Amino acid sequence: IVIFPLTVSACIASMWLGHMAFVLIFSTMLAKTWRLHRVMNSGVKKVRITLYNILTMIAAITVVFIVQLCVMSTIGEPHTELVTVADDQEAYIKEEKCVFGSEETIISYVLYSSEALLVLFGVWLTYASRSIPSGVSDFSRIALGKCCIYALSIFMCY
């Protein structure tokens, strides 16, 4: 139940906040894991990964998602509509729901597929970096955080 009036701006804001929170949190964890993986699995070669490289990686991932969200916000035709919901106490309750146009399904498939690719890349990085000793960094905590994100992602799909 929404306690504030649901507007088109609120619909767009909720979509943006959810996806951008995922992207910003997950891309920073991926960047740190990728850096550890590159340094620890480089063998005898000296690998230099600067803060600029890490920030560029995070910015590139973020820009891709910002473009997708801009397309979804403009082409997806966001609007609100009343939905009737059956309830035990009252016969029918009308609630407002955020709805996007028919183009939204294609755009949302691309958006969620991009997020799934990020998660799969994170799974691969976690698996490939499993032999990094715990004394080098707090990789086990990052892996645990990623596992929680994977579990939530799978749970949210069902």
C-alpha positions in Angstrom: 0.0 0.0 0.0 1.4 3.4 -1.0 1.1 6.0 1.6 2.0 8.9 -0.7 0.4 9.8 -4.0 2.0 7.8 -6.7 3.1 9.9 -9.6 5.0 9.3 -12.8 8.0 10.9 -11.2 7.8 8.5 -8.3 7.6 5.5 -10.7 10.7 6.6 -12.6 12.5 7.4 -9.3 11.8 4.0 -7.9 13.0 2.3 -11.1 16.2 4.4 -11.2 17.0 4.1 -7.5 16.7 0.3 -7.5 18.8 -0.3 -10.6 21.4 2.3 -9.9 21.9 1.0 -6.3 22.5 -2.4 -7.7 24.9 -1.1 -10.3 26.9 1.1 -8.0 27.3 -1.5 -5.3 27.9 -4.4 -7.5 30.3 -2.7 -9.9 32.6 -1.6 -7.1 32.7 -5.1 -5.7 33.4 -6.4 -9.2 36.2 -3.9 -9.7 37.9 -4.8 -6.5 37.6 -8.5 -7.2 38.8 -8.1 -10.7 41.9 -6.1 -9.5 42.7 -8.8 -7.0 42.2 -11.5 -9.6 44.5 -9.7 -12.1 47.3 -9.1 -9.5 47.3 -12.5 -7.9 47.0 -14.5 -11.1 49.5 -12.6 -13.1 52.4 -14.9 -12.2 55.7 -13.3 -12.3 54.6 -10.4 -14.5 54.3 -7.1 -12.8 50.7 -5.8 -13.2 49.9 -2.2 -12.4 46.3 -1.4 -12.0 45.7 2.2 -10.9 42.8 3.8 -9.2 42.0 5.5 -12.6 41.6 2.0 -14.2 39.2 1.0 -11.4 37.2 4.2 -11.6 37.0 3.9 -15.4 35.6 0.4 -15.1 33.0 1.5 -12.6 32.1 4.6 -14.7 31.8 2.5 -17.9 29.4 0.1 -16.3 27.4 2.9 -14.7 27.1 4.8 -18.0 25.8 1.7 -19.8 23.1 1.4 -17.2 22.3 5.1 -17.2 21.7 5.0 -21.0 19.5 1.9 -20.6 17.5 3.6 -17.8 17.1 6.8 -19.9 15.8 4.9 -22.8 13.4 3.0 -20.5 12.2 6.2 -18.8 11.5 8.0 -22.1 10.4 5.3 -24.6 8.8 3.1 -22.0 6.0 5.6 -21.5 5.7 5.4 -17.7 2.3 6.1 -16.1 0.2 5.0 -13.2 -3.0 3.0 -13.3 -5.5 1.8 -10.8 -5.6 -1.9 -10.1 -8.3 -3.7 -8.2 -7.1 -6.1 -5.6 -9.3 -8.6 -3.8 -9.1 -8.4 0.0 -10.8 -10.4 2.8 -12.0 -7.3 4.6 -13.2 -5.3 1.7 -14.6 -6.6 -1.6 -12.1 -4.7 -3.8 -9.4 -2.2 -3.1 -8.1 0.0 -5.8 -4.4 0.6 -5.7 -2.2 2.7 -7.9 0.5 0.8 -9.8 3.4 2.0 -11.9 3.0 0.8 -15.5 5.2 1.2 -18.5 4.2 1.0 -22.2 4.5 -2.1 -24.4 8.1 -1.1 -25.4 9.0 -1.5 -21.7 9.2 -5.3 -21.9 12.0 -5.3 -24.6 13.9 -2.6 -22.8 13.5 -4.3 -19.4 14.7 -7.6 -20.8 17.9 -5.8 -22.0 18.3 -4.1 -18.7 17.8 -7.3 -16.6 20.0 -9.3 -19.0 22.8 -6.7 -18.5 22.4 -7.1 -14.8 22.4 -10.9 -15.2 25.7 -10.7 -17.2 27.2 -8.6 -14.4 26.2 -11.2 -11.9 27.5 -14.1 -14.1 30.8 -12.2 -14.5 30.9 -11.8 -10.7 30.3 -15.6 -10.3 33.1 -16.4 -12.6 35.5 -13.9 -10.8 34.6 -15.3 -7.5 35.2 -18.9 -8.7 38.5 -17.9 -10.5 39.7 -16.0 -7.4 38.9 -18.7 -4.8 42.6 -19.5 -4.2 43.5 -16.0 -3.0 44.8 -16.2 0.6 42.8 -14.4 3.2 45.8 -12.5 4.5 46.0 -10.5 1.2 42.7 -8.8 1.5 39.2 -9.1 2.8 38.2 -11.1 -0.3 36.1 -13.6 1.7 33.8 -10.8 2.8 33.4 -9.6 -0.7 32.6 -13.1 -1.9 30.1 -13.5 0.9 28.4 -10.2 -0.1 28.3 -11.4 -3.7 26.8 -14.7 -2.7 24.0 -12.8 -0.9 23.4 -10.8 -4.0 23.3 -13.9 -6.1 20.8 -15.5 -3.7 18.6 -12.4 -3.7 18.7 -12.2 -7.5 17.6 -15.8 -7.9 14.9 -15.3 -5.2 13.6 -12.2 -6.9 13.4 -14.0 -10.3 10.9 -16.4 -8.8 
